[in-house]
Structure formats: C-alpha cells, structure tokens
Amino acid sequence: MKKVLIICAAGMSSSLIARKTTEYFASNGIEIELDATHASQGVTTIQKGGWDMYLCSPQTKMYYSTLKEAADKVGAPLENIPPQAYIPIPMGIEKLAKLVQETLGM
C-alpha cells in the first residue's frame, strides 16, 4: 500500500479530497491511500517519514520550496496539485489520481 500526504492550509478541503481519491483508487483495485495535514505541520510530518509521496495544495504552494527541501531529504517526491485536480468532483479526483500514479510510476 502506497501512502500519499496532502499538505493544505487547514486540512479541511484536503481531507475531503484525500478521502475521495482513496475511494477512487480502492474502487479501481489500486492500493494507494491519501491523507491530509495542515501546512504548519508539513515539514515536521515529512521529516518523520512514512509517506511515499507528498502533495502541496494550491493554497500552500508558497511553502513549496521549504516542503520540497524536506521531501528531498527523506527521498520522497513532492508535487504541486494543479487547481483543476483539487476539486472534489469526479473530473478533479481523476486528475489527482493520475498525477499520483504518474509520480509513483504506477
């Protein structure tokens, strides 16, 4: 099971996106689980490790370079989520799922 963490401004919208994307993967027989945390815990959470990939929400892209530095140190990719992939409707969830799968080489 691959684990992906979304880093968001407050973690509210990203929690919904994470749940819906995890459900999308499960319904397609793909073992990828997403979760979310807020930006104030982003670097600390990355430093602890345990995630295969990190995603930076559109609202937190100003922290990208700091988060990227932490992700590079633990050897995990960090990607910015494009706005069109950050909407909890089927089209957005599919775009986010595609980004995750491509980044993880699946």
Secondary structure, 3 states (H helix, E strand, C coil): CEEEEEEECCCHHHHHHHHHHHHHHHHCCCCEEEEEEEHHHHHHHHHHCCCCEEEECHHHHHHHHHHHHHHHHHCCCEEECCHHHCCCCHHHHHHHHHHHHHHHCC
